[in-house]
Amino acid sequence: MSAALECRARTESRRQTVSLGSGIFSLARSKPRYVVFLLWAAAVVLTCGGCQRKQAAAAAPTDVEVVAVVEKDVPIYGEWVATLDGYVNAQIQPQVTGYVIQQDYKEGSFVPKGYLLFQIDPRPFQAVLDQAKAQLAQSEAQLGKTQLDVDRDTPLAKERAIAQSQLDNDIQANLAAKAAVKSAQAQVEQSQLNLGFTRVTSLVDGIAGIAQVQMGNLVNPTTVLTSVSQVDPIKAYFPISEQEYLRLATRINAQTQEQVPRDAPPLDLILADGTVYPDKGWILLVDRQVDVTTGSIRVVSAFPNSKNILRPGQFGRVRGATATKQGALLVPQRAVTELQGTFQVAVVGSDNKVSIRIVKAGERVGNMWIIEEGLKPGESVVAEGIQKVRTGSVVNPKPAARAAEGG
């Protein structure tokens, strides 16, 4: 029974569908203008909706951060690889031959000038000194005897009580005794020096290196015991090209041999970990010749080192101002994009429209970039959001959070 009812319902549905389609078809045949009007109205509605969306999009310009092109005089910096070395490097060598019996300093520590570093066995030298003193005493005694002979025979020779030749012999013996005394005194002084040389001391204030000998070693004047380097101030050697030297020669050579000029440009030292050493340095001198193999000339500078942080052998980079760019145009480096070797900036006009402009970039100064060509002072460039704009875009410019700064 239910199957018959379901079949009848399906048949009735098909009839209604056919009837509705026939009605629409007949309406289209009888009233074609009405259908065309409906289609036109729908198109107008869709078109107006698109226009409204475009107007809504145009009414919401992109927010960007802008900075003004700054014109100012800025120093141009150069950087060179530098090697540090002691202001004075003293190799400690003994002046006598003997056995090392004592080391009196801590390796790697600061030692003042005259500080005892090593002790060489003094006993042989003390014995030589005692012998020299004995010889001196004997010579002085002989001198006293000859002087008595001269004093006694002088009046006798005047009275012709003795021959003049005897007095002459007394005088010559006295002169020889005086010479013997001076020779003995020199021997005593030399022996005293040699005994003093058994105490090996530091020649400068500085950092003492690792000992090259051990206690019990036999050393002589050719043996290097250790080294002591004066590191406050410390020297920094760096090469500059011949072209750079010619450009800076007048300023560098203005200094005298005795002192550095007060207006000498300060130098920065960038350490191996990228940090900038807090104390400024200065140029000491320039080498006497250009290296023919590299075309560079070596410059010697100095940096204060009161805390002994800097040590000989360290590497770093010396940075100094080499020139001053007059009236340079500066923009932040983040405002410049590089594309296939060309540099571009997004300039915002008075109507808030963007113009992508190709520029000629010069030196970098800190976080700024010098623009040689393509910009004018006071123009606004996009610093943040440059990837969201293109030529002709309308933007909503806002002052950048980070103001433009020179290097």
Secondary structure, 3 states (H helix, E strand, C coil): CHHHHHHHHHHHHHHHHHHHHHHHHHHHHHCHHHHHHHHHHHHHHHHHHHHHHHHHHHCCCEEEEEEECEEEEEEEEEEEEEEEEEEEEEEECCCCCEEEEEECCCCCCEECCCCEEEEECCHHHHHHHHHHHHHHHHHHHHHHHHHHHHHHHHHHHHCCCCCHHHHHHHHHHHHHHHHHHHHHHHHHHHHHHHHHHCEEECCCCEEECCCCCCCCCEECCCCCCEEEEEEEEEEEEEEEEHHHHHHHHHHHCCCCCCCCCCCCCCEEEECCCCCECCCCEEEEEECCCCECCCCEEEEEEEECCCCCCCCCCCEEEEEEEEEEEEEEEEEEHHHCEEECCEEEEEEECCCCEEEEEEEEEEEEECCEEEEEECCCCCCEEEEECHHHCCCCCEEEEEECCCCCCCC
